[in-house]
Every structure is written in C-alpha cells, then in structure tokens.
Amino acid sequence: MRIVIAGGHGQIALRLERLLAACGDEAAGIVRDAAQSDDLRAAGAEPIVLDLESASVEEVAERLRGADAAVFAAGAGPGSGTARKDTVDKGAAVLFADAAVRAGVRRLVVVSSMGADARHEGDDVFDVYLRAKGAADDHVRGLDALDWTILRPGALTDEPGTGHVRLEARTGRGPVPRDDVATVLAELVDTPATTGLTLELISGPTSVSVAVKSVAGN
C-alpha cells in the first residue's frame, strides 16, 4: 500500500512511517520544511514538501493521487496561537480531506483529539483547539466519498509503547504512548471495516490487533 501522511514530521507520523516501512508499505509524508526531508528518509518515508496552510485543494490532490490511503496527523502544535488552530487543526484537515476526495483516495484516517467538539465552550487556546478539531471531524464525517475513521487519543506520552490499548467509542480520559497511537493507526489504515467510526484511545489491557478487530466487528 501507498499511504500519504499529512504532518509527516510529527512525533506520531515519524513512528507511523517507520512501522509502515518495516511492513513493506510505501509511506510518504507531507512536510512544509524541506530541511525535515532527511528525517523522513531515515524513517523510510518519501518526503513531500508542501505547505498545507497555503496550498490549494488541487495541489494537495496531486500529491495524493495514486495513494491507497491517507492519514491526517498534522497539528499546529502546543506552542501555537489561536489563529493556527484554525488554519492547521481545522483548515488543513478540511483541505486534506477535500483533496483526498478529488484525488479518488477513499481511505482516510484522521488523528483528532479526545474532547474535540465544534460546540465546545471557552476562550483559552485549548478550547479553540478542541473546537477546530471538532469542526474538522464534522466536515470529514459529511464526505460520503471517503471511507473515514477518526481516532481520538487521550493524553500523549513518550513512554515506550506496550502494544496494549483500550479502543472504543468512549473510553474516558487517560494517557497513551505515541508508540501505541502509531501502531493503532497502522492497523486502522489496513482495516476498512472501521469506516464510519469515531474512536477514543487510551492505554489498556487489549492487544492492538485484537482491539482493532473488536471495534471493526461492532
């Protein structure tokens, strides 16, 4: 499979790229900084230099054509202000989904956030972030041309992954290593039976493969 990942230099994306490359898949990561290209190559991924904050739908679609699946793992980052929550966490996610439709790439997995809700109240930066992610998720859910799955991890950590998680429509809050998020993403990309599901993810007792098979069977 060829999988194109938005936010290709992110901490989760780099882990995902290594996993995909190790499985023999063809991973490509979209980055806006050409200086990050070597890091993607080291992870076994093809770098695609493109700024999702300024690119057109057609420009993104050109990079997506021929892919078997796409993953949106971009984010403005914790140090960004409210404006970039709108341009990246919402705007880039909407753009990427629309471009997947135009490119004919049906399978899309979106990394969202636990608590994402377009109607979330509050004026803090994190409140704006949750509204932006929620609005982007709502847009993706409305695209019938996509076989989408939305993943909402809990509090991300850099602890080593355990390979065991809790993956459900509602898990309650909790931490999860980025390693395990990447492992779940790799499984979801290859599990179209999870199409139409919005899933929360935290650490738990169930192996990733069993957890994904379980939600796919529901």
FENFEN-V646403 format. One record per residue. N is the residue number from 1. RES is the residue in three letters. SS is DSSP state (2 for helix, 1 for strand, 0 for the rest). PHI is phi as a letter, one per 30 degrees, with the letter a starting at -180 (* if undefined). Layout:
n: <N | N>
res: <RES | RES>
ss: <SS | SS>
phi: <PHI | PHI>
This chain:
n: <1 | 2 | 3 | 4 | 5 | 6 | 7 | 8 | 9 | 10 | 11 | 12 | 13 | 14 | 15 | 16 | 17 | 18 | 19 | 20 | 21 | 22 | 23 | 24 | 25 | 26 | 27 | 28 | 29 | 30 | 31 | 32 | 33 | 34 | 35 | 36 | 37 | 38 | 39 | 40 | 41 | 42 | 43 | 44 | 45 | 46 | 47 | 48 | 49 | 50 | 51 | 52 | 53 | 54 | 55 | 56 | 57 | 58 | 59 | 60 | 61 | 62 | 63 | 64 | 65 | 66 | 67 | 68 | 69 | 70 | 71 | 72 | 73 | 74 | 75 | 76 | 77 | 78 | 79 | 80 | 81 | 82 | 83 | 84 | 85 | 86 | 87 | 88 | 89 | 90 | 91 | 92 | 93 | 94 | 95 | 96 | 97 | 98 | 99 | 100 | 101 | 102 | 103 | 104 | 105 | 106 | 107 | 108 | 109 | 110 | 111 | 112 | 113 | 114 | 115 | 116 | 117 | 118 | 119 | 120 | 121 | 122 | 123 | 124 | 125 | 126 | 127 | 128 | 129 | 130 | 131 | 132 | 133 | 134 | 135 | 136 | 137 | 138 | 139 | 140 | 141 | 142 | 143 | 144 | 145 | 146 | 147 | 148 | 149 | 150 | 151 | 152 | 153 | 154 | 155 | 156 | 157 | 158 | 159 | 160 | 161 | 162 | 163 | 164 | 165 | 166 | 167 | 168 | 169 | 170 | 171 | 172 | 173 | 174 | 175 | 176 | 177 | 178 | 179 | 180 | 181 | 182 | 183 | 184 | 185 | 186 | 187 | 188 | 189 | 190 | 191 | 192 | 193 | 194 | 195 | 196 | 197 | 198 | 199 | 200 | 201 | 202 | 203 | 204 | 205 | 206 | 207 | 208 | 209 | 210 | 211 | 212 | 213 | 214 | 215 | 216 | 217 | 218>
res: <MET | ARG | ILE | VAL | ILE | ALA | GLY | GLY | HIS | GLY | GLN | ILE | ALA | LEU | ARG | LEU | GLU | ARG | LEU | LEU | ALA | ALA | CYS | GLY | ASP | GLU | ALA | ALA | GLY | ILE | VAL | ARG | ASP | ALA | ALA | GLN | SER | ASP | ASP | LEU | ARG | ALA | ALA | GLY | ALA | GLU | PRO | ILE | VAL | LEU | ASP | LEU | GLU | SER | ALA | SER | VAL | GLU | GLU | VAL | ALA | GLU | ARG | LEU | ARG | GLY | ALA | ASP | ALA | ALA | VAL | PHE | ALA | ALA | GLY | ALA | GLY | PRO | GLY | SER | GLY | THR | ALA | ARG | LYS | ASP | THR | VAL | ASP | LYS | GLY | ALA | ALA | VAL | LEU | PHE | ALA | ASP | ALA | ALA | VAL | ARG | ALA | GLY | VAL | ARG | ARG | LEU | VAL | VAL | VAL | SER | SER | MET | GLY | ALA | ASP | ALA | ARG | HIS | GLU | GLY | ASP | ASP | VAL | PHE | ASP | VAL | TYR | LEU | ARG | ALA | LYS | GLY | ALA | ALA | ASP | ASP | HIS | VAL | ARG | GLY | LEU | ASP | ALA | LEU | ASP | TRP | THR | ILE | LEU | ARG | PRO | GLY | ALA | LEU | THR | ASP | GLU | PRO | GLY | THR | GLY | HIS | VAL | ARG | LEU | GLU | ALA | ARG | THR | GLY | ARG | GLY | PRO | VAL | PRO | ARG | ASP | ASP | VAL | ALA | THR | VAL | LEU | ALA | GLU | LEU | VAL | ASP | THR | PRO | ALA | THR | THR | GLY | LEU | THR | LEU | GLU | LEU | ILE | SER | GLY | PRO | THR | SER | VAL | SER | VAL | ALA | VAL | LYS | SER | VAL | ALA | GLY | ASN>
ss: <0 | 1 | 1 | 1 | 1 | 1 | 0 | 0 | 0 | 0 | 2 | 2 | 2 | 2 | 2 | 2 | 2 | 2 | 2 | 2 | 2 | 2 | 0 | 0 | 0 | 1 | 1 | 1 | 1 | 1 | 1 | 0 | 0 | 2 | 2 | 2 | 2 | 2 | 2 | 2 | 2 | 2 | 0 | 0 | 1 | 1 | 1 | 1 | 1 | 0 | 0 | 0 | 0 | 0 | 0 | 0 | 2 | 2 | 2 | 2 | 2 | 2 | 2 | 2 | 0 | 0 | 0 | 0 | 1 | 1 | 1 | 1 | 0 | 0 | 0 | 0 | 0 | 0 | 0 | 0 | 0 | 2 | 2 | 2 | 2 | 2 | 2 | 2 | 2 | 2 | 2 | 2 | 2 | 2 | 2 | 2 | 2 | 2 | 2 | 2 | 2 | 2 | 2 | 0 | 0 | 0 | 1 | 1 | 1 | 1 | 1 | 0 | 0 | 0 | 0 | 0 | 0 | 0 | 0 | 0 | 0 | 0 | 0 | 0 | 2 | 2 | 2 | 2 | 2 | 2 | 2 | 2 | 2 | 2 | 2 | 2 | 2 | 2 | 2 | 2 | 2 | 0 | 0 | 0 | 0 | 0 | 1 | 1 | 1 | 1 | 1 | 1 | 1 | 0 | 1 | 1 | 1 | 0 | 0 | 0 | 0 | 0 | 0 | 1 | 1 | 1 | 1 | 1 | 0 | 0 | 0 | 0 | 0 | 0 | 1 | 1 | 1 | 2 | 2 | 2 | 2 | 2 | 2 | 2 | 2 | 2 | 2 | 2 | 2 | 0 | 0 | 2 | 2 | 2 | 0 | 0 | 1 | 1 | 1 | 1 | 1 | 1 | 1 | 0 | 0 | 1 | 1 | 2 | 2 | 2 | 2 | 2 | 2 | 2 | 2 | 2 | 0 | 0>
phi: <* | c | b | c | c | d | i | d | c | d | d | d | d | d | d | d | d | d | d | d | d | d | d | i | d | c | c | b | c | d | b | c | c | d | d | d | d | d | d | d | d | d | d | j | c | d | d | b | d | a | c | d | d | b | d | d | e | d | d | d | d | e | d | c | e | j | d | d | a | b | b | c | b | d | a | d | j | d | c | d | c | d | d | d | d | d | d | c | d | c | e | d | d | d | e | d | d | d | d | d | d | d | d | i | c | d | d | b | c | c | d | c | b | d | j | e | a | d | c | d | c | k | c | d | e | d | d | d | e | d | d | d | d | d | d | d | d | d | d | d | d | d | c | d | d | c | c | c | b | c | c | c | d | d | d | d | b | c | d | e | d | c | i | b | b | b | b | a | d | b | c | i | d | l | d | a | d | e | e | d | d | d | d | d | e | d | d | d | e | c | b | d | d | c | e | i | c | c | b | c | b | b | d | a | c | c | d | e | d | d | d | d | d | d | d | d | d | d>
